[in-house]
Amino acid sequence: MRKNKLPKHAMSLLGMVVLSSSLWAASPWQEGQHYRAGAEVTFQGQRYQARVSHEALVGAGWNPKQAAALWLPVSAAATSSSPATNAGVSAGTSACPAVWSSSAIYVAGNQVNYNGRNYQAKWWTKGEIPSTTGQWGVWLDLGVCAASSATATPVSNTPAPTATPQASPAVTATPTVKPTPSPVATPSATPTVKPTASPTPKPSATPTPSAVPTATPSATPTVKPTASPTPKPSATPAPSAVPTATPSAAPTVKPTASPTPSIAPTPQASAAPVLGLVINEVASDPNGTGSWFEIRNASGSSVNLAELKVRVRNNSNVISEFAVGSGTLANEGLLVLAAKTGAAGQLNTNQIIYLGQSSNYPRWTSNSGAIELVRNGVTADFVRFGSSSDQPLSAGQWSGSNAAALSNNYGYALVRPYLQSADSNTAADWQNVAFSTPGGRNDVPAGATDDDGDGIPSTAKVAGGTYAGLDLYAMGVRAGRPSVLIQLDSMQSTDEGVKPQREALQAVVDAFARRNIDVLFDVGNLYSASFSPVNFNLGGGKTVAFAACADLAPVSGCSGIADYKAGSMDIRRRQIFHYLLMASSRNLDGSSGSSGVAEIGGNDFIVSLGKWGLNSSTASNRYRLINYQAGTIMHELGHNLGLRHGGFENTNYKPNYYSIMNYLYQLQGLGDRAGSIGPVQRYYLNKGYYSLSSCALEGSACSATYRIDYSDGSSERMNENALNEALSIGRGVDAGIYADWNNSRALNTATYALDVNGDGALGYLQDYDDWGNIALRFARTSQGSAGAAMLRSTESNERQIAKKSRAFMHDKFEHSVEDAPHAEFFHELKKASPYAQFD
């Protein structure tokens, strides 16, 4: 029978209809489904498009209506209530705007009149005095107001962005291959290989930062000391939708010469002048090794720092005077004054000044102390706490009993509440809080708790709550979910291994999301020009100056991460943010070497994959670039969270320790699953068995099935005196799989003895429950978290430098130095690189 044929144009039309139907047929949204970026679904009568690839985890509530960071409405939505209006006038008006009000809400573009000058809001604000926020603050000075007050035109309030935690696909997203060194495209399932023999690198355009951030004045009301004040309760201020960016201006304050100790004088019976320059916060210091306090200028005008001295006991327990230095402190400005102990990263900035020198510096303990702020020889403010009996220079500056002793826990503080409006020179002015707020307003209530165990007060995890003036809720922090905040600075370089790959960061986010922990990276404007949590822009990360060598404990000629951090990170973040520096190398000559270094139980780490030859010239090369970064970032972050190369111990290369912390799995990944051939292939590769290459492994770093994870501790204990090949790594095995530990090329049915991990000893190799033991609250410890008792002690490859020091002040912990991969590893990378030159 002859078949009827449609004309070609009809076939084309039919194809278009079928194609159109397939494109526009959106399925209902379902929990448990994996959605790729661009996929469309329907939910409650609305059509949505996926912003990013993710898995709708069951029970997470990430439906399109609730998870705005994951889903974009693409058809008419249900009518919502009108947003609240705000005071101020929109940008561009020629009229003199309405007078600023401390109780009004202003959003970006609103203009106000304050003391005869016009100001324009850069973002959401409430209660921040226009004349005090400075160049980097919320208010932009537009100049003198030329007309009389005009009627304000309301502007609709743009809600602060809500960052929903990113969901977690099972494997690393498949990248799209690009021949340039810095691709940003989202990977696709089948990358198109476009190798380029000689791609032209394009350097990052971000300017080189300076070493100093500018202090952001708090929007604290003016303090006016009176004889009989009426104390006001502490209140939580309204949030700012965008965190204040750390500027790159040079400091205006400098340390002075060493202070001269003085003997405590007898108080003189003279009336103290009424000053609005006060001590605002005193940090707990259980060991007396990292003392710091904060001053606040509520005098109504700027203060010359050269007029100030601090009178306090030093590290020899002698009352001494320490000159503050030069420069000015703006009205309503805050400044941290800290002990100069000689630790790394103690650089003076517009937010902090270090007093004294390594042999003579301010010191108190949590149990006893007194601090006096002296201006031109007269007491400006004084506080005495605990069991101290020290007296101020000027009479009348303290009366009654002492303020309560500080907590013996790190991270606590004695503070004046944020909205305090009077100074009674008594203990009534002060209260103990569980969260210090260096350089920021004291906005954490006295009864605040850390319900999620991540070091962040729960009061700052809800809409309207803040921490030191930072709106963490807008950044994506949520109550009921532990959060890990990471500021990521990357060196300016054309080397793709140095530039953070977005897919690598997302892979780390996804790994933690599977355990209901939110990792929030801040790379600044690398992927988005404006504040955008979904694009990892929380307003702080930067591209910093290139250095051939960078380290935690640098040798002469090598840059230190502490100096980068001091010059880049807003001091208000120091108690809650980790700091990651994407560097090039830790070798003095800048050559390829170790993948990184991290503090154990601390908050700083370096990833150094420069000069490795990582690139995007082919599909497999781009996968490897992304996956090596992801594995190394999660590995070094694990050290910050208290994990070691053996989980609870330094013993490395234990096959049954199925964790990215193990060198067997850090770069090569975990394979498809524990019972497959993947884990033992990593052992073979490390030993040189079976002539394997990195890309030939199951679930290799050169593929889309690469996996990163910490261990859950479920592997059986491995006895090196009686190895059983049929058990593999002790988590069950697939049919036909065994571990050829001795390279006999056949299954040994009898047990035998072998030093599997190559540490020179036979014994038991123990797995560890990483997820059950990670420690998120680094600011609560002096030198890092303690793991379980070591079951087996060996000489470690990790350099251990234990310093009993304050997390905020000394900012240095015991740390783990990564060994450089072996020569064969780099030779393999070189062969895969299109830029390699062979003789």
C-alpha positions in Angstrom: 0.0 0.0 0.0 1.2 3.4 -0.9 1.8 5.7 2.1 0.4 9.2 2.0 3.1 11.9 2.4 2.7 15.4 3.7 4.2 18.3 1.9 7.6 19.4 3.3 6.2 22.7 4.5 3.4 20.9 6.3 5.9 18.6 7.9 7.9 21.6 9.0 4.8 23.2 10.4 3.8 20.0 12.2 7.3 19.8 13.7 7.0 23.3 14.9 3.7 22.6 16.6 5.0 19.5 18.3 8.1 21.3 19.4 6.1 24.2 20.6 3.9 21.9 22.6 6.8 20.2 24.2 8.4 23.5 25.1 5.3 25.0 26.7 3.9 21.8 28.4 4.8 22.5 32.1 4.3 19.7 34.6 3.0 20.4 38.1 5.8 20.9 40.6 6.6 17.9 42.8 8.8 17.4 45.9 11.7 15.0 45.3 12.1 16.0 41.7 15.4 17.3 40.2 14.9 20.4 38.1 17.4 21.9 35.7 17.8 25.6 35.2 15.2 26.8 32.8 12.7 24.0 33.5 9.1 25.2 33.8 6.4 24.0 36.2 3.0 25.0 37.4 2.1 25.5 41.0 -1.3 26.8 42.4 -2.3 28.1 39.0 1.0 29.9 38.4 3.8 29.0 35.9 7.4 29.2 37.2 10.8 28.8 35.7 13.8 27.3 37.6 16.5 29.9 38.2 19.1 27.3 39.0 19.5 23.5 38.8 18.3 21.9 42.1 16.5 19.1 43.8 13.2 19.8 45.5 14.1 18.1 48.8 11.2 16.3 50.4 10.0 18.3 53.5 12.1 21.3 52.7 9.1 23.4 51.5 11.0 24.7 48.5 7.9 25.1 46.3 7.9 27.8 43.7 5.7 30.1 45.8 8.0 29.9 48.8 11.4 29.6 47.2 11.8 32.8 45.3 15.5 32.3 45.0 14.9 29.0 43.1 11.8 29.9 41.0 10.9 32.8 38.7 7.2 33.5 38.0 6.8 33.6 34.2 3.0 34.1 33.9 0.5 36.4 35.6 0.7 35.9 39.3 -2.0 36.3 41.9 -2.5 39.8 43.0 -0.5 40.6 46.1 -0.9 43.2 48.7 0.6 46.6 48.0 4.0 47.2 49.5 4.4 49.7 52.3 5.4 53.1 51.4 8.4 54.9 52.8 9.4 58.4 53.8 11.6 60.6 51.6 11.5 61.5 47.9 12.7 59.7 44.9 16.0 60.4 43.3 16.1 63.2 40.8 13.7 65.6 42.4 14.6 69.3 42.4 12.7 70.1 45.5 14.4 70.3 48.9 13.2 67.0 50.5 11.5 66.4 53.8 13.5 66.6 57.0 15.1 63.2 58.0 13.2 61.3 60.7 14.8 58.7 63.0 11.6 56.6 63.0 11.0 56.6 59.2 12.0 53.9 56.8 14.0 54.9 53.7 14.9 52.8 50.6 17.4 53.3 47.8 16.7 56.6 46.0 14.9 58.3 48.9 16.2 61.8 49.6 16.0 63.7 52.9 17.1 67.1 54.4 19.3 67.0 57.5 21.0 70.1 59.0 20.6 72.0 55.8 22.1 69.4 53.5 20.4 66.9 51.1 21.2 63.2 51.4 20.1 60.2 49.3 19.7 56.7 50.6 21.8 54.0 48.9 19.7 51.1 50.3 17.1 50.3 53.0 17.7 52.2 56.3 16.1 53.3 59.5 17.6 55.4 62.3 21.0 56.0 60.7 21.9 59.7 60.9 22.7 61.0 57.4 25.7 63.1 58.5 27.4 60.2 60.3 27.6 57.3 57.8 30.5 58.6 55.8 31.6 57.8 52.2 30.9 54.1 52.5 27.7 54.3 54.5 24.0 54.3 53.5 23.6 58.0 52.9 25.1 59.9 49.9 25.7 63.6 50.6 24.1 65.6 47.7 25.2 69.0 49.0 23.6 72.1 50.6 19.8 72.3 50.3 18.9 75.3 48.1 15.2 75.4 48.7 12.8 75.2 51.5 11.3 71.9 52.7 9.1 70.2 50.2 6.4 67.6 50.4 7.8 64.1 50.3 6.8 61.8 47.5 6.4 58.2 48.8 8.4 55.6 47.1 7.4 51.9 47.2 9.5 49.8 49.4 11.4 47.1 47.7 11.5 44.1 50.0 14.9 42.8 51.1 16.0 39.8 49.1 15.2 36.5 50.7 17.9 33.9 50.0 16.4 30.4 50.0 19.1 27.8 50.6 20.2 26.2 47.4 19.0 22.6 47.0 21.4 19.8 46.3 21.7 17.8 43.1 23.2 14.4 43.5 26.2 15.1 41.3 28.2 18.0 40.1 26.5 20.1 37.5 27.7 19.3 34.0 29.7 22.3 32.6 29.6 23.9 29.2 33.1 23.9 27.8 34.6 27.3 26.9 38.0 27.9 25.4 38.6 31.0 27.6 40.2 30.7 31.0 37.4 32.2 32.9 34.1 30.7 31.9 31.0 31.4 33.9 28.3 29.5 31.9 26.3 26.9 33.7 27.4 23.4 32.7 25.2 21.3 30.4 24.7 17.6 30.4 26.7 17.1 27.2 29.4 19.7 26.9 30.6 20.7 23.5 34.3 20.4 23.3 36.0 23.4 21.8 39.6 23.1 22.5 41.7 26.1 21.8 45.4 25.8 21.4 46.3 29.3 22.6 43.4 31.0 24.5 44.0 34.5 25.5 43.5 34.9 29.3 41.4 37.8 30.5 42.4 39.2 33.8 39.8 40.1 36.4 38.9 43.8 36.3 38.5 44.2 40.0 40.9 46.8 41.5 43.6 45.9 43.9 42.4 46.4 47.5 44.3 48.3 50.1 44.9 46.8 53.5 42.4 48.8 55.4 38.6 48.9 55.6 36.8 52.1 56.7 34.8 52.0 59.9 31.1 52.1 59.4 29.6 54.3 62.1 26.7 52.8 64.0 23.3 54.5 63.8 23.3 54.8 67.6 21.5 57.7 69.2 23.6 60.4 70.9 24.6 59.6 74.4 24.1 62.5 76.8 25.4 61.8 80.3 23.2 63.1 83.1 23.2 62.9 86.8 20.0 60.9 87.1 19.4 59.0 83.9 16.3 57.1 83.0 17.6 53.8 81.6 15.9 52.6 78.4 15.5 49.0 77.4 17.5 47.6 74.6 15.6 47.2 71.3 16.5 45.4 68.1 16.9 47.9 65.3 15.4 47.6 61.9 17.6 45.7 59.4 19.6 47.1 56.4 18.8 45.2 53.2 22.4 45.4 52.1 25.4 44.9 54.3 27.9 47.7 54.3 30.7 47.1 51.9 34.2 47.3 53.2 36.1 50.1 51.5 39.6 50.2 50.3 40.6 53.6 51.7 43.9 54.0 53.5 43.6 54.3 57.3 43.6 57.7 59.0 44.6 56.3 62.4 48.1 55.2 63.3 49.6 53.6 66.4 51.9 55.6 68.5 55.0 54.7 70.5 55.0 52.3 73.4 52.9 53.6 76.4 54.6 54.6 79.6 53.5 52.8 82.7 52.2 55.0 85.5 51.3 54.5 89.1 47.6 54.7 90.0 46.9 58.2 91.3 44.5 59.1 94.1 41.2 60.3 92.6 40.9 64.1 92.8 37.7 65.7 94.1 36.8 67.6 91.0 33.6 67.5 88.9 34.0 65.5 85.7 32.9 67.2 82.5 29.8 66.0 80.7 31.2 64.1 77.7 29.5 62.0 75.1 32.6 59.9 74.4 32.1 56.6 76.1 33.4 53.1 76.4 30.8 51.0 74.6 31.8 47.4 74.9 34.3 45.2 76.7 35.0 41.7 75.4 35.4 38.7 77.6 38.9 37.3 77.8 39.1 34.2 79.9 42.9 33.8 79.6 43.8 37.5 79.5 45.6 37.0 76.2 43.4 38.9 73.7 41.8 41.9 75.4 39.8 44.4 73.3 37.1 47.0 74.0 35.2 49.5 71.9 34.6 53.2 72.2 31.7 55.2 70.8 31.7 58.9 70.0 28.3 60.3 71.0 29.6 63.8 71.7 27.9 65.5 68.8 31.1 66.3 67.0 34.3 64.6 65.8 37.0 63.7 68.2 40.7 64.1 67.7 42.3 60.7 68.6 45.5 62.4 69.6 43.7 63.8 72.6 42.9 60.3 73.9 44.7 57.8 76.1 43.6 54.5 77.6 44.5 53.9 81.2 44.4 50.2 82.1 46.5 47.4 83.6 49.0 45.9 81.2 50.2 42.3 80.8 52.5 42.8 83.8 49.5 43.9 85.9 50.7 47.5 86.2 48.3 50.4 85.5 49.6 52.0 82.3 48.6 54.7 79.8 48.4 53.9 76.1 48.1 56.6 73.6 45.4 55.9 71.0 47.2 57.7 68.0 46.3 60.2 65.4 43.3 60.8 63.2 39.7 61.5 64.0 36.6 59.6 65.2 33.4 60.9 63.6 30.4 61.7 65.6 28.5 58.5 66.3 31.5 56.5 65.1 32.7 53.3 66.7 36.4 52.2 67.2 37.8 49.0 68.6 40.9 49.3 70.7 42.8 46.1 71.1 46.0 44.7 72.7 49.0 44.6 70.3 50.4 41.2 71.2 52.5 40.8 68.1 50.2 38.3 66.5 49.8 38.2 62.7 47.3 40.5 61.0 47.3 43.2 63.7 47.0 46.1 61.3 45.6 49.4 62.3 42.5 50.4 60.3 39.6 52.8 60.6 37.8 50.2 62.6 40.5 49.0 65.0 43.7 50.3 66.6 46.1 48.1 68.4 47.6 49.5 71.6 51.1 48.9 73.0 53.6 46.4 71.8 54.3 42.7 72.2 56.0 43.3 75.6 53.6 45.8 77.0 49.9 45.8 76.1 46.5 46.2 77.8 45.3 43.1 79.6 42.4 42.1 81.8 40.7 38.9 82.6 37.0 38.1 82.5 36.9 38.1 86.4 38.5 41.5 87.0 39.3 44.7 85.1 38.9 48.4 84.9 39.3 50.6 81.8 39.5 54.4 81.7 39.3 56.5 78.6 41.2 59.8 79.2 40.8 62.9 77.1 43.3 65.8 77.5 44.1 64.5 81.0 40.5 64.2 82.2 38.4 61.1 82.5 36.0 60.8 79.6 34.6 57.5 80.7 35.4 54.7 83.1 34.1 51.1 83.7 35.0 48.7 86.4 33.9 45.1 86.5 34.3 41.9 88.5 36.6 42.2 91.5 38.7 45.2 90.4 39.3 48.0 92.9 41.0 50.4 90.5 40.0 54.1 90.6 39.5 56.7 87.8 41.6 59.9 87.6 38.6 62.1 87.9 36.1 61.9 90.9 32.5 61.1 90.2 33.2 58.9 87.2 32.1 55.7 89.0 29.9 55.1 91.9 28.4 52.1 93.6 29.2 48.5 93.0 31.2 47.1 90.1 29.6 45.9 86.9 29.3 42.1 86.8 32.3 40.0 85.9 32.5 39.0 82.2 31.7 35.5 81.1 34.5 32.9 81.1 33.4 31.9 77.6 34.9 33.4 74.5 32.7 35.6 72.3 30.8 37.2 75.2 30.9 40.9 76.2 29.9 43.6 78.7 28.0 46.2 76.7 26.0 49.4 76.8 22.7 48.5 75.1 22.3 49.9 71.6 19.5 52.4 72.4 20.9 53.6 75.8 20.5 57.3 76.0 22.2 58.2 79.3 25.3 57.5 81.2 25.0 57.2 85.0 28.6 56.1 85.7 27.3 53.0 87.5 26.9 49.3 86.9 23.3 50.0 85.8 24.7 51.2 82.4 26.1 47.7 81.6 24.8 44.3 80.8 26.4 41.0 79.9 25.6 39.5 76.5 26.4 36.2 74.9 27.5 37.7 71.5 30.1 40.4 71.2 29.6 42.9 68.3 33.0 44.4 67.6 32.8 47.6 65.5 29.0 47.5 65.3 26.0 48.5 67.3 25.2 46.4 70.4 21.9 45.1 69.0 21.9 41.6 70.3 19.6 41.2 73.4 21.0 40.1 76.7 18.9 36.9 76.6 19.8 35.9 73.0 20.6 32.3 72.4 22.2 30.2 69.6 19.6 27.7 69.0 21.2 26.2 65.9 24.7 25.9 67.3 26.4 27.9 64.5 27.6 30.9 66.6 25.0 33.2 65.2 22.3 34.6 67.7 18.9 33.3 66.8 17.5 36.9 67.2 19.5 37.8 64.0 18.0 35.0 62.0 14.6 36.5 61.6 13.2 39.4 59.6 13.9 42.6 61.4 16.8 41.2 63.5 20.4 42.3 63.1 23.8 41.4 64.4 26.2 44.4 64.8 24.0 46.2 62.4 24.4 43.5 59.7 21.2 42.2 58.2 22.0 38.4 58.2 18.4 37.5 57.3 18.8 39.4 54.0 22.0 37.4 53.3 20.0 34.1 53.6 20.5 33.1 57.3 17.4 31.5 58.7 16.2 30.3 62.1 16.2 26.6 62.5 19.0 26.0 60.0 22.7 26.1 60.9 24.6 28.5 58.7 28.2 28.7 57.6 29.1 32.2 56.3 32.3 32.4 54.2 33.8 35.6 52.7 35.8 34.6 49.7 38.6 36.9 48.3 40.4 35.8 45.2 43.7 37.0 43.9 43.7 38.9 40.6 45.0 36.4 38.1 44.4 34.9 34.6 45.0 31.4 36.1 41.6 29.6 36.1 42.7 27.6 39.1 42.8 30.8 41.1 39.5 32.2 40.1 36.6 30.6 42.0 34.3 28.7 39.7 30.7 29.2 40.4 29.8 25.5 39.9 32.5 24.5 42.5 30.9 26.8 45.1 27.5 25.4 44.3 28.7 21.8 44.7 29.9 22.7 48.2 26.6 24.4 49.0 24.7 21.3 47.8 26.8 18.9 49.9 26.0 20.8 53.0 22.3 21.3 52.0 21.8 17.6 52.0 22.6 17.7 55.7 20.3 20.7 56.3 23.2 23.1 56.7 23.3 26.4 54.7 26.7 27.5 53.3 26.5 31.1 52.2 29.5 32.2 50.1 30.3 35.9 49.6 32.4 36.5 46.5 31.3 40.1 46.1 30.5 41.3 42.6 32.2 38.4 40.8 28.9 36.9 39.5 26.5 39.8 40.2 27.1 43.6 40.2 24.7 44.1 43.1 23.7 42.4 46.4 22.3 38.9 45.5 22.6 35.9 47.8 21.6 33.5 45.0 24.7 34.8 43.1 27.0 34.6 46.1 27.2 38.4 46.5 26.7 39.4 50.1 28.5 42.7 49.7 32.0 41.7 51.1 34.1 39.4 48.9 36.8 41.1 46.7 39.4 40.5 44.1 42.7 41.3 45.9 46.2 42.0 44.9 48.2 39.0 43.5 51.0 37.5 45.5 53.2 34.7 44.2 53.2 33.1 47.7 50.6 33.3 50.5 50.3 31.3 53.7 48.8 31.2 57.1 52.3 31.3 58.7 54.3 32.9 55.9 58.1 32.8 55.7 60.0 36.0 54.8 59.0 37.1 51.3 55.6 35.4 51.4 52.3 37.2 52.1 50.1 36.4 55.0 46.4 35.6 54.9 46.0 37.6 58.1 47.1 40.8 56.4 44.7 40.2 53.5 41.9 39.5 55.9 42.6 42.6 58.0 42.6 44.8 54.9 39.4 43.3 53.4 36.9 42.0 56.0 34.5 44.3 57.8 35.5 43.9 61.5 31.8 43.3 62.3 32.0 40.0 60.4 35.0 38.7 62.3 33.0 36.7 64.9 30.7 34.9 62.4 32.4 34.7 59.0 35.0 32.3 57.8 37.6 33.8 55.5 38.8 32.0 52.3 41.6 33.3 50.2 41.8 31.8 46.7 45.6 32.1 46.2 48.1 31.0 43.6 50.8 29.2 45.6 52.2 28.6 49.0 55.7 28.1 47.6 58.1 31.0 48.0 59.0 30.8 44.3 55.3 30.7 43.3 55.5 27.2 41.7 52.8 24.6 41.8 52.5 22.7 45.1 50.2 22.2 48.0 46.5 22.6 47.4 46.0 24.7 50.5 46.2 25.2 54.3 43.6 25.7 57.0 43.2 26.4 60.7 41.8 23.4 62.6 38.7 24.6 64.4 39.4 28.1 63.3 38.0 30.4 60.6 40.7 31.0 58.0 41.8 28.9 55.1 43.7 29.1 51.8 43.0 27.2 48.5 46.1 27.4 46.3 45.6 25.7 42.9 47.6 28.2 40.9 50.2 26.9 38.4 48.5 23.5 38.3 47.5 24.0 34.7 43.8 23.7 35.4 41.8 25.0 32.4 38.5 24.8 30.5 39.9 23.8 27.1 38.0 20.5 26.9 35.0 19.1 28.7 37.1 16.8 30.9 39.5 19.6 31.7 36.7 21.9 32.7 35.1 19.2 34.9 38.5 18.7 36.6 38.9 22.5 37.2 35.5 22.7 38.9 35.8 19.5 40.8 39.3 20.0 42.1 38.2 23.4 43.5 35.0 21.9 45.0 36.9 19.0 46.7 39.7 21.3 48.0 37.3 24.0 49.3 35.2 21.4 51.2 38.4 19.7 52.5 39.9 22.9 53.9 36.6 24.1 55.3 36.4 20.7 57.0 39.6 21.6 58.9 38.0 24.9 60.0 35.1 22.8 61.3 37.5 20.7 63.4 38.1 17.7 61.1 41.5 16.2 60.4 42.9 14.0 57.7 41.7 11.0 59.6 38.6 12.6 61.0 39.4 12.6 64.7 43.1 12.0 64.1 45.9 13.0 61.7 46.3 9.4 60.3 45.8 9.8 56.6 45.0 7.4 53.6 42.6 5.2 55.6 40.5 3.6 52.8 37.6 3.1 55.1 37.5 6.7 56.2 35.1 7.6 53.3 35.5 11.4 53.4 36.7 14.3 51.3 39.1 15.0 54.3 41.0 11.8 53.3 43.8 12.4 50.7 42.5 9.4 48.8 39.3 11.2 48.1 40.1 15.0 48.3 40.9 15.5 44.7 39.6 12.3 43.1 36.2 12.3 44.7 34.3 9.4 46.4 33.2 7.4 43.3 29.6 6.4 42.7 29.0 4.8 46.0 30.8 3.1 48.9 30.2 -0.5 47.7 31.3 0.1 44.1 34.8 -0.2 42.6 35.2 3.6 43.0 36.7 3.8 46.5 39.3 1.0 45.9 40.2 2.5 42.6 41.4 5.6 44.5 43.6 3.3 46.6 45.0 1.7 43.4 45.7 5.1 41.9 47.6 6.2 45.0 49.6 3.0 45.0 50.3 3.0 41.3 48.4 -0.3 40.7 46.5 -1.2 37.5 48.0 1.7 35.5 45.0 3.9 36.3 44.7 7.6 35.5 42.6 10.2 37.3 40.1 10.4 34.5 39.7 6.6 34.2 38.2 6.3 37.7 34.6 5.6 38.3 32.9 9.0 39.1 36.2 10.8 38.3 37.0 14.4 38.6 36.9 14.6 34.8 33.2 13.8 34.7 29.7 15.0 35.9 29.4 12.2 38.4 32.1 13.4 40.7 30.9 13.4 44.4 32.1 15.2 47.5 31.0 14.5 51.0 32.1 14.1 54.6 31.9 10.6 56.3 29.0 9.5 58.4 31.2 7.0 60.3 29.4 3.9 59.1 32.5 1.9 57.8 33.6 -1.2 59.7 36.9 -0.9 61.5 39.7 -2.2 59.3 42.3 -4.6 60.9 45.6 -4.3 59.0 46.8 -7.5 60.7 43.9 -9.5 59.2 42.7 -7.8 56.0 39.6 -9.2 54.3 39.5 -8.2 50.6 35.9 -9.3 50.3 34.8 -6.5 52.7 36.3 -3.7 50.6 36.1 -0.5 52.7 33.6 -2.0 55.1 30.3 -0.5 53.9 29.0 -3.5 51.9 30.0 -4.3 48.3 28.4 -4.7 44.9 28.4 -8.1 43.3 31.9 -9.1 42.1 33.7 -6.2 43.9 36.6 -6.8 46.2 39.7 -4.8 47.3 43.0 -6.0 45.9 45.0 -4.5 48.7 48.2 -6.4 47.9 48.0 -6.1 44.1 47.8 -9.8 43.6 45.3 -9.4 40.7 43.0 -12.0 42.3 40.7 -12.2 45.3 42.5 -13.5 48.3 40.0 -15.6 50.4 42.4 -15.8 53.4 43.1 -12.7 55.5 46.6 -11.3 55.6 48.6 -8.5 57.2 49.5 -5.3 55.2 50.2 -1.7 56.0 47.4 -0.4 53.9 47.7 3.3 54.6 51.5 3.3 54.5 52.1 4.9 57.8 54.7 2.3 58.9 52.6 0.6 61.5 50.0 -2.2 61.6 46.9 -1.6 63.5 43.2 -0.8 63.3 42.0 1.9 60.9 38.9 3.7 62.2 36.2 5.6 60.3 34.7 8.8 61.8 31.3 10.5 61.8 32.4 13.8 60.4 28.8 15.2 60.1 28.0 14.3 63.7 31.1 16.1 65.1 31.7 19.3 63.0 32.0 22.4 65.2 30.5 25.5 63.7 31.1 28.0 66.5 34.7 29.0 66.0 34.4 32.2 68.0 33.6 30.2 71.2 37.0 28.4 71.3 40.6 29.5 72.0 42.5 27.1 69.8 40.0 24.9 68.0 37.7 22.0 68.7 38.7 18.7 70.3 37.9 15.5 68.6 37.4 12.0 70.1 40.3 10.4 71.8 42.8 9.1 69.3 42.6 5.4 68.8 45.9 5.3 67.1 48.6 7.9 67.2 51.2 8.4 64.5 53.6 11.1 63.3 51.4 13.6 61.4 52.0 15.2 58.1 50.1 18.1 59.5 52.1 20.9 61.0 50.5 21.6 64.4 50.9 25.1 65.8 48.8 25.3 69.0 48.3 28.8 70.3 46.0 29.5 73.2 44.7 32.6 71.6 41.5 34.6 71.1 39.6 33.8 67.9 38.9 37.5 67.2 42.1 39.0 68.5 44.9 36.7 67.6 42.9 35.0 65.0 45.3 32.1 64.8 44.8 28.4 65.5 46.5 25.1 65.1 46.5 24.5 61.4 46.8 21.7 58.8 49.2 22.1 55.9 48.4 20.0 52.8 51.2 17.9 51.2 51.8 18.6 47.5 50.5 15.9 45.2 53.2 13.6 43.8 55.0 14.3 40.6 53.0 11.9 38.5 49.8 13.8 39.4 51.3 17.1 38.0 52.6 15.3 35.0 49.2 14.0 34.2 47.7 17.5 34.5 50.5 18.9 32.2 49.7 16.3 29.5 46.0 17.3 29.6 46.8 21.0 29.3 46.8 22.6 25.8 49.3 25.2 27.1 52.0 22.6 28.1 55.3 22.5 26.2 57.1 19.2 25.9 60.7 18.8 24.7 
